[in-house]
């Protein structure tokens, strides 16, 4: 998904993940070298810079 987004010219992917979904948060961390994770109310917002 990251590679496809890069070929389409996107600069970032943003997603909201439930905090208990540790596997998805870890996947987001490993997907790109630059990322930002922020806790928002009942979710975790992940920005993966491409």
C-alpha positions as CSV (number, residue, x, y, z in Angstrom):
1,X,0.0,0.0,0.0
2,X,2.8,2.4,0.8
3,X,4.6,1.7,-2.5
4,X,1.4,2.2,-4.4
5,X,0.7,5.5,-2.6
6,X,4.2,6.7,-3.5
7,X,3.8,5.9,-7.2
8,X,0.5,7.9,-7.1
9,X,2.4,11.0,-5.7
10,X,0.9,10.9,-2.2
11,X,3.1,12.5,0.5
12,X,1.5,10.8,3.5
13,X,-1.0,8.1,4.6
14,X,-3.1,8.9,7.7
15,X,-5.1,6.3,9.6
16,X,-7.0,6.0,12.9
17,X,-6.4,2.8,14.9
18,X,-8.0,1.6,18.1
19,X,-5.4,1.8,20.8
20,X,-5.8,-1.9,21.7
21,X,-4.9,-2.9,18.1
22,X,-1.1,-3.2,18.9
23,X,-0.3,-5.2,15.8
24,X,-1.7,-2.5,13.4
25,X,0.2,0.2,15.3
26,X,3.4,-1.8,15.0
27,X,2.8,-2.4,11.3
28,X,2.4,1.4,10.8
29,X,5.6,2.0,12.6
30,X,7.5,-0.4,10.3
31,X,5.9,0.7,7.1
32,X,8.0,3.9,6.6
33,X,11.0,5.5,8.1
34,X,9.2,8.7,9.1
35,X,5.9,8.5,11.0
36,X,4.0,10.3,13.7
37,X,1.7,8.7,16.3
38,X,-0.7,10.8,18.4
39,X,-3.3,9.7,20.9
40,X,-6.7,11.3,20.2
41,X,-9.6,10.5,22.5
42,X,-10.4,6.8,21.8
43,X,-8.1,6.3,18.9
44,X,-4.5,6.5,17.8
45,X,-3.8,8.7,14.8
46,X,-0.9,7.5,12.6
47,X,0.7,9.6,9.9
48,X,3.2,7.8,7.7
49,X,5.3,10.2,5.6
50,X,6.1,8.9,2.2
